[in-house]
Amino acid sequence: MEQNTQPKNRGFIFNEYDVLKKVILCQPQYMTIREVINETQKHFKDEGIHIEVALEQHHEFVNTLKNYGVEVILLPYHKKFPEQVFTRDIGFTLGETIFVADMASDVRKGEEDVLKQWLEDEEISYYNLLGDQIEGGDVVIDQDTVYVGLSNRTNQQAADHLKGLLPNLNVRAISFKAEYLHLDCVFNVVSPEVALIYRPALTDEDIQLFSSRYDLIDVSEEEQFTLGTNVLAIGNKRILSLPVNKGVNEQLRGKGFEIIEVDITEIIKSGGSFRCCSLPILRERNVH
């Protein structure tokens, strides 16, 4: 671990649902399934990704965020990084600390350097998690609890290291079936009371834990494939979700959420949706 201590700015994230004020994205300019790294990519490998469509959909995603008052930072894209659109994995903000990940997959190594360059240019302090195998898609924060998914991308050692770095937070490791890639593909918290879950991927023990803390919305197998859990809450019970995930959207609306439907189905062919495509660094605490 190495700390960059430039003092000017910090992140501020204590949960997944406060009002989103500042978020990091990257356009899918060079998006391609170069090397299959998840089940969704395996399904779409032969079909491929239509870049023009993906760019158009991403542009709509960016504009939607801006229309709701979110400041969107677009990282520069590079041809050697086909997965760069998934900014969630290169880092994560916990409390007032922005952590920069050490990418586990060869196809993604180096993406984190683009983030570090931007943070340094903006004089924003960060922790560089050197040598720890951890990606932001496996990190979900809800107030004093940080859920860390144990996957092919994130290991117990990294979870233990985070626990040591964050003595005021309860870091809880969550095991799940590896084929689902990241924790946020099977579990996501969308308000203090409500979470989305795909039970077949999780252990009975963790399902019981989540049941004791949240009103759980079950995602079907079909909508897990279209990443129904991987929504992005932007505050005031507003959630960005795919139009195709009708079951999830209907259940969320039934619990009083406003669903903002944006079609990014071309991007999800590579295995990530709204949460995967966004790295929040600032949320404004609101009264729930």
Legacy VTK file of the C-alpha trace (Angstrom):
# vtk DataFile Version 3.0
C-alpha trace
ASCII
DATASET POLYDATA
POINTS 288 float
0.000 0.000 0.000
1.175 3.462 -0.856
-0.528 6.722 0.103
-0.682 9.804 -2.068
-1.203 12.725 0.317
-1.953 15.723 -1.879
-4.317 17.630 0.405
-6.779 19.598 -1.712
-9.759 17.285 -2.279
-11.158 14.055 -0.973
-13.870 11.599 -1.843
-17.011 11.223 0.254
-19.092 8.056 -0.038
-20.833 6.336 2.867
-23.421 4.321 0.986
-24.762 3.368 -2.440
-27.847 5.628 -2.412
-27.159 9.192 -1.197
-27.430 12.001 -3.769
-24.716 11.420 -6.364
-22.723 14.598 -7.036
-19.541 13.474 -8.783
-18.781 10.313 -10.747
-16.039 8.984 -13.027
-16.933 7.321 -16.341
-15.080 6.386 -19.530
-16.487 6.141 -23.045
-16.434 2.662 -24.653
-14.433 3.896 -27.642
-12.316 0.751 -27.955
-14.670 -1.694 -26.285
-14.284 -5.222 -27.552
-14.455 -8.778 -26.246
-10.772 -9.445 -26.801
-10.430 -12.099 -24.128
-13.507 -13.732 -22.560
-13.458 -12.930 -18.838
-17.054 -13.599 -17.793
-20.158 -15.633 -18.685
-21.942 -12.744 -20.424
-18.991 -12.138 -22.740
-18.909 -15.853 -23.559
-22.540 -15.590 -24.718
-21.893 -12.551 -26.953
-18.365 -13.419 -28.142
-19.409 -14.305 -31.705
-21.920 -11.478 -32.037
-19.413 -8.850 -30.917
-20.034 -5.283 -29.790
-21.245 -2.496 -32.080
-19.087 0.433 -31.004
-21.281 3.152 -32.534
-24.327 1.841 -30.658
-22.356 1.469 -27.413
-21.048 5.045 -27.709
-24.526 6.402 -28.386
-25.968 4.551 -25.396
-23.119 5.675 -23.143
-23.698 9.275 -24.279
-27.329 8.962 -23.196
-26.167 7.567 -19.826
-23.838 10.575 -19.347
-26.531 13.075 -20.344
-29.056 11.469 -18.002
-26.652 11.833 -15.081
-25.968 15.469 -15.987
-29.701 16.179 -16.222
-29.998 15.095 -12.589
-27.218 17.437 -11.485
-24.353 14.938 -11.414
-20.880 16.135 -12.409
-19.489 13.539 -14.827
-15.743 13.137 -15.292
-14.758 11.246 -18.447
-11.369 9.565 -18.229
-9.309 9.469 -21.448
-9.717 6.169 -23.290
-6.894 4.077 -24.741
-6.921 1.443 -27.464
-5.023 -1.058 -25.315
-7.828 -1.112 -22.686
-10.980 -2.782 -24.138
-12.742 -2.915 -20.729
-12.117 0.710 -19.737
-15.818 1.616 -19.755
-16.152 -0.313 -16.460
-14.649 2.366 -14.220
-16.135 0.865 -11.043
-13.440 -1.787 -10.906
-10.360 0.449 -11.013
-11.134 1.991 -7.651
-13.738 2.694 -4.997
-14.527 5.361 -2.429
-15.080 4.335 1.183
-15.805 7.137 3.625
-13.398 9.937 2.770
-10.812 7.745 1.059
-10.528 6.953 -2.640
-8.815 3.608 -3.097
-7.107 2.729 -6.374
-7.202 -0.981 -7.169
-4.459 -3.278 -8.414
-6.225 -4.977 -11.333
-6.278 -8.778 -11.250
-6.923 -9.469 -14.936
-4.112 -9.003 -17.474
-6.506 -7.452 -20.001
-7.251 -4.670 -17.477
-3.825 -4.021 -15.950
-2.824 -0.399 -16.489
-6.338 1.070 -16.422
-5.757 2.136 -12.830
-2.827 4.336 -13.942
-5.240 6.477 -15.990
-7.295 7.054 -12.835
-4.199 7.846 -10.748
-3.079 10.408 -13.320
-6.462 12.171 -13.158
-6.494 12.131 -9.337
-2.984 13.577 -9.225
-3.839 16.254 -11.790
-6.827 17.242 -9.626
-4.723 17.019 -6.440
-7.107 14.481 -4.928
-5.708 12.240 -2.201
-5.903 8.459 -2.698
-4.650 5.128 -1.398
-2.929 2.876 -3.888
-3.675 -0.750 -2.959
-0.477 -2.235 -4.358
-0.296 -6.017 -4.317
-3.884 -6.486 -3.152
-6.178 -8.376 -5.493
-9.377 -6.334 -5.282
-11.768 -4.661 -7.736
-14.500 -2.119 -7.017
-17.313 -4.294 -8.347
-16.778 -6.462 -5.276
-17.056 -3.561 -2.811
-20.475 -2.382 -1.577
-20.744 0.159 1.264
-23.725 0.829 3.502
-22.957 3.267 6.320
-20.706 1.458 8.821
-20.594 -1.808 6.854
-18.486 -2.630 3.808
-19.390 -5.857 1.999
-16.430 -7.294 0.094
-17.187 -10.051 -2.399
-14.643 -12.859 -2.615
-14.214 -13.674 -6.299
-11.650 -14.405 -8.977
-10.854 -10.678 -8.797
-10.903 -10.062 -5.036
-9.366 -12.237 -2.343
-9.561 -12.647 1.442
-6.146 -11.008 1.886
-7.464 -7.812 0.312
-10.576 -7.902 2.512
-8.378 -8.336 5.595
-6.155 -5.457 4.486
-9.192 -3.189 4.066
-10.339 -4.195 7.545
-7.006 -3.005 8.932
-7.177 0.279 6.997
-10.772 1.006 8.050
-10.973 0.359 11.810
-14.205 2.361 12.143
-16.029 0.289 9.524
-17.236 -3.303 9.678
-15.676 -5.071 6.685
-17.657 -8.227 5.924
-16.386 -10.765 3.361
-19.130 -12.270 1.167
-18.498 -15.494 -0.751
-20.349 -16.062 -4.024
-20.135 -18.284 -7.091
-17.169 -17.221 -9.207
-18.949 -17.303 -12.576
-20.853 -14.141 -11.611
-17.590 -12.137 -11.691
-18.373 -9.411 -9.123
-20.540 -9.043 -6.018
-22.558 -6.215 -7.599
-23.749 -8.663 -10.269
-25.647 -10.598 -7.573
-26.218 -8.088 -4.737
-26.692 -4.329 -4.455
-28.040 -1.954 -1.798
-30.408 0.720 -3.154
-31.695 2.388 0.031
-31.246 2.033 3.809
-34.035 -0.574 3.771
-33.961 -2.219 0.322
-31.435 -4.395 -1.530
-31.452 -6.415 -4.752
-30.317 -10.021 -4.599
-29.761 -13.064 -6.786
-29.909 -15.826 -4.179
-28.538 -18.799 -6.182
-25.101 -17.146 -6.267
-24.818 -16.633 -2.492
-24.425 -18.746 0.655
-27.341 -19.410 3.003
-25.456 -17.632 5.786
-25.058 -14.427 3.784
-28.653 -14.572 2.512
-29.761 -14.722 6.164
-27.531 -11.751 6.982
-28.968 -9.684 4.123
-32.524 -10.763 5.016
-32.033 -9.508 8.570
-30.902 -6.101 7.336
-32.910 -5.428 4.173
-36.215 -5.882 2.444
-34.842 -8.050 -0.376
-35.988 -7.834 -3.991
-35.297 -11.117 -5.758
-33.835 -10.927 -9.247
-34.750 -13.776 -11.624
-32.155 -15.878 -13.444
-33.137 -14.186 -16.707
-32.727 -10.682 -15.294
-29.509 -11.574 -13.494
-28.113 -12.353 -16.943
-29.119 -8.836 -18.026
-27.539 -7.572 -14.785
-30.718 -6.654 -12.939
-28.834 -6.061 -9.668
-26.285 -3.770 -11.323
-28.369 -0.604 -11.109
-27.082 2.827 -10.049
-28.923 4.736 -7.331
-28.428 8.508 -7.638
-30.291 9.666 -4.519
-33.840 10.644 -3.569
-34.995 7.074 -4.385
-34.043 7.489 -8.057
-32.426 4.524 -9.796
-30.935 4.060 -13.259
-31.984 0.673 -14.638
-32.279 -1.113 -17.975
-35.727 -1.072 -19.648
-35.312 -4.802 -20.383
-35.297 -5.671 -16.653
-39.057 -5.282 -16.302
-39.430 -7.502 -13.234
-36.793 -5.647 -11.209
-38.151 -2.257 -12.279
-41.713 -3.179 -11.388
-40.688 -4.402 -7.932
-38.631 -1.263 -7.293
-41.489 1.005 -8.383
-43.748 -0.951 -6.033
-41.465 0.110 -3.169
-41.642 3.782 -4.127
-38.543 4.154 -6.279
-38.436 6.334 -9.388
-36.914 4.237 -12.174
-34.963 6.112 -14.841
-34.768 3.729 -17.773
-31.717 4.067 -20.008
-30.845 1.456 -22.624
-27.187 0.395 -22.432
-27.762 -3.190 -23.616
-24.859 -2.996 -26.074
-22.471 -2.259 -23.208
-23.786 -5.065 -20.994
-22.690 -7.578 -23.645
-19.273 -7.215 -22.030
-20.653 -8.076 -18.595
-21.358 -4.808 -16.786
-24.231 -2.370 -16.411
-24.761 1.011 -14.700
-22.915 0.299 -11.463
-20.010 -1.297 -13.296
-19.776 1.737 -15.620
-19.551 4.309 -12.837
-17.075 5.211 -10.095
-18.793 7.563 -7.621
-16.400 9.769 -5.679
-18.848 12.181 -4.051
-22.332 11.711 -2.651
-24.187 14.320 -0.621
-25.696 12.940 2.547
-29.446 13.440 2.616
-32.188 12.731 5.123
-33.806 9.375 4.338
LINES 1 289
288 0 1 2 3 4 5 6 7 8 9 10 11 12 13 14 15 16 17 18 19 20 21 22 23 24 25 26 27 28 29 30 31 32 33 34 35 36 37 38 39 40 41 42 43 44 45 46 47 48 49 50 51 52 53 54 55 56 57 58 59 60 61 62 63 64 65 66 67 68 69 70 71 72 73 74 75 76 77 78 79 80 81 82 83 84 85 86 87 88 89 90 91 92 93 94 95 96 97 98 99 100 101 102 103 104 105 106 107 108 109 110 111 112 113 114 115 116 117 118 119 120 121 122 123 124 125 126 127 128 129 130 131 132 133 134 135 136 137 138 139 140 141 142 143 144 145 146 147 148 149 150 151 152 153 154 155 156 157 158 159 160 161 162 163 164 165 166 167 168 169 170 171 172 173 174 175 176 177 178 179 180 181 182 183 184 185 186 187 188 189 190 191 192 193 194 195 196 197 198 199 200 201 202 203 204 205 206 207 208 209 210 211 212 213 214 215 216 217 218 219 220 221 222 223 224 225 226 227 228 229 230 231 232 233 234 235 236 237 238 239 240 241 242 243 244 245 246 247 248 249 250 251 252 253 254 255 256 257 258 259 260 261 262 263 264 265 266 267 268 269 270 271 272 273 274 275 276 277 278 279 280 281 282 283 284 285 286 287
